[in-house]
Amino acid sequence: MGRLWTLATHLHSLAGPVTTLLYPLYASVIAIESTTKVDDEQWLAYWILYSFLTLIEMLLQPILQWIPIWHDVKLVFVAWLVLPQFRGAAYLYEKFVREQIRKHGRGEGGGGENGASTSHHHHGKAPQNKFVRFIAPNKGEQEAY
């Protein structure tokens, strides 16, 4: 029983990094090399959500360390985000993140609700948060490397 328990413990400790990092890294490379955009959206959404989850986890670490099943819950949640049968990352991005981005001025339509521009600035451009402009410049503003 001792060896079986040791093996199960080691497999459990490997499941986290494999599920949260190794498989998503592999799938992201495959997605970049494919011609379809659907898998790109899934993996970009995953990395956005995983980054957000990691930041929240860092902030709440003093509380989460007292929840014994936290790592198991996180593993199941990340598996739902990652597994292609569920496409959880794309689902959460579509249902929650994209709505917030559009609501706060970085949507495709140019600003306010329903894509209508609500800007009082010059040249008809929608107002944008300076941080959002720095992180995600408009098309054509990226520098070539």
N, C-alpha and C positions, 0 to 999 in steps of 0.2 A: 504493500500500500504506500510505503514511503516514496518509492521511485515514481509511482504513478502520480502521486500528489506533487512531487517536484516537477515532473514533466508538465502537468496541468498548470502549475504556477508560472513556469517559464513560457508556455504557450500564451497564457493570459497576459503576461507582461509584454510579449511581442505583438499581440493583437492591436494594441493602441497605435504604436508607430506604423505598423503595416496598414491599418485602416485609415489613419489620419494623414499620413505622409507618403509612404512608398507607393501605394496603389494610385492615389491622386496625382502624384508626380508622373508616374508612368502613363496614366490615362491622359494627362494634360499634354504630354509630348505627342502621343498618338493623335489627340484632337487637333493640335497645331498642324500636324502633317496631313490631316485629312482635308478633303475638299468641302465638306459640309460645315455649316455654321452652327448646327444644333448642338454638337458636342462641345464646341468652343464656349457657347453660352453656359452649358452645364458646368464646365470646369472653371470658368471665370467666376460664376456665381458661387461655386464651392469655395474658392480661395477667398472671396470677399466674406462669406459667412464664417469660414474657419478662422480668418483673421479677427473678425468681430468676436467670435466665441472665445478665442485665446485672450483677447484684451479684457473681456468681461471676467474670464476665469482669473486673470492676474489681479484684477481689482477686488474680486470677491474671495480670493484665496483664504483669508482668515476665517471666513464663514464656511466655505466649501470643505475645508480640511476636517470639519466636524460632521460632515455627511458621509458615512462610510460607503455608500453605494454611488457616490458622485462619479467616479471613474467608469463604472459600469454603465450608468445612465448616459454619460457622455459618449462612450463607445457605441452604444446602440443608436443614439441620435446621429452621430457622425456616419455610422454605417448606413442609416437611412438617407443621409445627404449624398453619400458616395455611390451606393449601389445603382447600377443602370436600370434595374427593374423598378425602382421607385423614383429616381431623378429628383430627390428631395431638395437638392440645392437649387435647381432651376425652378421648382415649384415655389419655394419660399421667396426666391428673388422676384418672381413674377407677381406673387400675391402681396408681398409686403415691402420689399426694398424699392422696387421700381415705382410703386405708388408714392413712397416718401420722397424719392428723388424728384418726381414730377411735381409733387406738392410744394417742394422747396426750391423750385426754379431751375432745375438742370434737366428738364425733359426734352424730348425731340421737338415738341411743338413750339418751344421758345419761352415758356414761362408758366403762366397761370393754368387754371383748370381748363380742360378741353383743348389744350394747346394754344389758347389765345394769349397773345402777348399782353402783359399787364404792366409794361415798363413805362416809366415816365422819363427815362433817359433818352439821350439823343440817338439818332440813327435807328430807332425802332428795335434795339436789342433788349432782350429781357434782362432784368437785374440778376446778378449772380454773386454769390458769396465769393470773396477773394480766394479763400482756401480752395474751393471747388475749382475755380479757374486755374489755380496753380497746379492742382493735382490732375485735373482732366481738361487740358486746353481744348479749344474748339478745333475742328478738323482744319488742317492746313497750317496750324500754328506750331506744330511739333518741329523740333530741330532735327536735322539729319545727323547721324553719328558716323 
